[in-house]
Amino acid sequence: MFLNKNRLHRSHFVTSIRSARQLISHGQVFVNKRRVNNCNFILKNGDLVEFSPTIHCLIEKNLKSSRGWPMPPKYLQINYRTFQVLIIEDIKSTSLSLQFPFWLDFSTLLKSYER
């Protein structure tokens, strides 16, 4: 799993994908206590993503302005008090059917496009 801007955006610690990319490129993100400057850093199960203490005020502001309380993905364990994200399972092994509360019949969907 890559440390990309979407993972940080889904944690609601940043307000946009662009701001997540900026935090990573400016070295404000740490994985297992090591500074990361590259969005293509590969994350593994058990990796801990943290932020520089200098931007904790910004993260707190972002959380307060977030629309509704965030619902994190099941493959992330997020601590909103310490601003940490723990990777608890690989996204490939996460069942997408659990994240969507409806059933979709793809054959019916494809038939509607064939017309």
C-alpha positions as CSV (number, residue, x, y, z in Angstrom):
1,M,0.0,0.0,0.0
2,F,1.4,3.4,-1.0
3,L,1.5,6.3,1.4
4,N,-0.5,8.4,-0.9
5,K,-2.5,11.6,-0.4
6,N,-5.8,9.6,-0.4
7,R,-4.9,7.7,2.7
8,L,-4.2,11.0,4.6
9,H,-7.3,12.6,3.1
10,R,-9.5,9.7,4.2
11,S,-8.2,10.1,7.8
12,H,-9.6,13.7,7.7
13,F,-6.3,15.1,9.0
14,V,-6.1,17.2,5.8
15,T,-8.9,19.0,4.0
16,S,-7.8,18.1,0.4
17,I,-5.7,15.7,-1.5
18,R,-3.5,18.6,-2.6
19,S,-2.8,19.6,1.0
20,A,-1.9,16.0,1.8
21,R,0.6,15.9,-1.0
22,Q,2.1,19.2,0.2
23,L,2.5,17.8,3.8
24,I,4.3,14.7,2.5
25,S,6.6,16.7,0.1
26,H,7.5,19.1,2.9
27,G,8.5,16.3,5.2
28,Q,5.8,16.8,7.8
29,V,4.8,13.1,7.7
30,F,6.6,10.3,9.5
31,V,6.2,6.5,9.0
32,N,7.6,4.5,11.9
33,K,9.4,7.6,13.3
34,R,11.2,8.2,9.9
35,R,10.5,11.3,7.8
36,V,8.9,10.5,4.5
37,N,9.1,13.0,1.5
38,N,7.8,10.7,-1.2
39,C,4.1,9.8,-1.9
40,N,5.2,6.5,-3.3
41,F,6.5,5.1,0.0
42,I,5.1,1.6,0.4
43,L,3.2,1.0,3.6
44,K,2.9,-2.4,5.3
45,N,0.7,-3.9,8.0
46,G,1.6,-2.4,11.4
47,D,3.1,0.8,10.0
48,L,2.4,3.9,12.1
49,V,1.9,7.2,10.3
50,E,2.4,10.3,12.3
51,F,2.7,14.0,11.7
52,S,5.2,16.6,12.8
53,P,4.3,18.3,16.0
54,T,4.6,21.7,14.3
55,I,1.4,21.1,12.3
56,H,-0.8,19.6,15.0
57,C,-2.6,22.9,15.3
58,L,-3.4,22.8,11.6
59,I,-4.6,19.2,11.8
60,E,-6.8,20.0,14.8
61,K,-8.3,22.9,12.8
62,N,-8.9,20.6,9.8
63,L,-10.7,18.0,12.0
64,K,-13.0,20.7,13.5
65,S,-14.0,22.0,10.1
66,S,-14.6,18.5,8.7
67,R,-18.1,17.9,7.4
68,G,-19.6,15.4,9.8
69,W,-17.6,13.0,11.9
70,P,-15.2,11.0,9.8
71,M,-15.8,7.4,9.1
72,P,-12.4,5.9,8.5
73,P,-11.8,2.9,6.2
74,K,-11.6,-0.5,7.9
75,Y,-7.9,-0.9,7.0
76,L,-6.9,2.1,9.0
77,Q,-7.0,2.6,12.8
78,I,-6.9,6.3,13.5
79,N,-6.2,8.0,16.8
80,Y,-7.7,11.5,16.6
81,R,-6.1,12.6,19.9
82,T,-2.5,11.9,19.0
83,F,-2.9,12.4,15.2
84,Q,-1.7,8.9,14.3
85,V,-2.8,6.4,11.7
86,L,-2.0,2.7,12.1
87,I,-2.2,0.4,9.0
88,I,-4.0,-2.7,10.3
89,E,-4.5,-4.7,7.1
90,D,-3.6,-4.5,3.5
91,I,-6.2,-2.8,1.3
92,K,-6.1,-5.7,-1.2
93,S,-7.4,-8.1,1.5
94,T,-10.2,-5.7,2.6
95,S,-13.6,-6.8,1.3
96,L,-15.1,-4.0,-0.6
97,S,-18.6,-5.5,-0.2
98,L,-18.5,-4.6,3.5
99,Q,-17.9,-0.9,2.7
100,F,-21.0,-0.6,0.4
101,P,-24.3,-1.2,2.2
102,F,-26.2,-2.1,-1.1
103,W,-26.2,-5.0,-3.5
104,L,-25.3,-4.3,-7.2
105,D,-26.1,-6.7,-10.0
106,F,-23.4,-6.0,-12.6
107,S,-25.2,-8.0,-15.4
108,T,-28.3,-5.8,-15.0
109,L,-26.1,-2.7,-15.1
110,L,-24.3,-3.9,-18.3
111,K,-27.6,-4.6,-20.0
112,S,-28.7,-1.1,-19.4
113,Y,-25.7,0.3,-21.1
114,E,-26.1,-2.0,-24.1
115,R,-29.3,-0.3,-25.2
